[in-house]
Amino acid sequence: MHRTLQTCKFLIDCHLGGNGADYGGGAWGGTLNQCLLSNNYCNIYGGGAWEGTLNNCLLVSNGGGRGGGAGVCVLNNCTVS
């Protein structure tokens, strides 16, 4: 299984969808602004995102072992569904 965006530090207005990993199916770390994270999956924690800061983001239909939307993240004005 691969990890997505583990080394990317900053994203603006992006769509991260249909990805998977053990941790952070959509994104691992970094800062995401006005992004859509959808249909991502993790085996362990953080289906949409793991260990990052998300600002004004929409997290939809992400899933996983624990923390389907986000795990160990700071969510500022985000919607998780």
N, C-alpha and C positions, 0 to 999 in steps of 0.2 A: 504494500500500500504506500502511496506517495503522500507527501505533505505539500500543501499549497501555500504560497506566500509567506513562508517562514522567515525569509530574510528581508522582505519588503517592509519599509518603515512607515510609509505614508501613502494613502490612496484617497482620491477625491472622485465622487460621482461614478462609481464602478458597480458592475453587477458580477457577483461571485456566485455561481450556481452549479449544482450537480457534481460537487467535489467530495472527496472522502479522505479520511486519515484516522489515525488513532486518537490524536488530539487536534482540535481546530480544523474541522473538515473544510471550511471555507477560508479561514485566515488564522494564522498563528502569530500573535504579537502585532506590533505596529499601531498606527492611528488611522482609522477609517472615517471619512467625512462624507455624508450624504450618499451612502452606498446601500445597495440591495444585496442581501445574502439570502439565497433561497435554495431549497432542496439539497442542502449539504448534509453530510452524515459523518459522525465520528464513532469509533468503536468504544472509546473510553469517556472522554469529556469534551464538551464544546462543539456541538454539531456545526453551528454557524461560525463561531469565533472562539478563540482561546487566548487568554493573557494579552488582551489588547484594550485600546480605548476607542469606543465607537461613538461618534457624534452625529445626531440626526439621521440615523440609519434605520432601515426596515429589515427585520429578520423574519422570514416567512418559511414555514414548512421544513425547518431543519430538525434533525433528530440524532439520537445516539444513546449511548449507555447512560450518561448523566449530563445534564446541562445542554439539552438539545438545541436551544437557541444560542446561548453563550455561557462559557465557563470561565471564572476568574477574570472577568472583564469589567471595565468601567463603562456603563451605558449612560450617555447624556442625551436626553430627549429622543430616545429610540423607541420603536414599536416592535414588540415580539409577539408573534402569533403562530 
